[in-house]
Amino acid sequence: MHTLTAIIPTGNEIHNIDAVVKSVDFADEILVVDSFSTDGTFEKAQELATKVIRREYQYSASQKNWAIPQATHEWILLVDADERVTPELKIEILEILKDPDPNIVAYKIGRINHFMGERVHYSGWRNDKVTRLFKRDFCIYEDKHVHAEIIPNGETATLKNKFLHYSYTTLDKYIEKMNRYATWQAKDYDPKTGSLTPYHFVIKPFWGFFKHYIVQSGFRDGVVGLTIGYMQGYVVFMRYVKLWLLRKNRE
């Protein structure tokens, strides 16, 4: 059996820390990477995890790339605090670690997403997959502020079972998160975006809503799907507003 470190990044996740650590209790090491939480997450994690380290949070990829080399074991399972490893996913991971394919260095894991207390079946979240099980010395996150993916040095595969993902706490906190994402995206998009035009402020936000709500059948998710579609359009609009402000050295 190959050994496994579960890495859990945290930042004020007192409402999640117990459940997420319990869901990875099969790992040989549980490494919590805390960004100086102020709600008791750090203290609680010290009771639950094998090891807890702290670092000031810059953005997700930076935090994870700093944490990965500090894992003790060869294989990494990276789990966000709002995700849960199901019993079926646990069994599948342990089966892989018994005799891993030597050519595969990383595995994608699908996510069953929940939002506003409901499971999301459509809205562009249906085929959500993230690379989270990987060999420590063969993978690194791309240097992006938002939605960075693993860059594997080798072949990848996809697991059959999925995470449970609970990204929503309250609507106000979700809007706050989307505003933060828009700020980070403005920095990512600045080098590759030309002059800002009505296309960026009108057409692209409208397409963000239309894609999630109509093309990807968000209307079938009811009020939840409508909210997701609206928020996708909103974050695109705010991305370019913040890029406009960035270029004028304003906040």
Helices and strands as residue ranges (DSSP letters): E 4-10, H 17-23, E 29-34, H 41-48, E 51-54, H 60-67, G 68-70, E 75-78, E 83-85, H 87-98, E 104-115, E 118-119, E 129-135, G 136-138, E 139-141, E 150-152, E 155-166, H 171-189, G 190-192, H 198-198, I 199-203, H 204-210, I 211-215, G 218-221, H 222-247
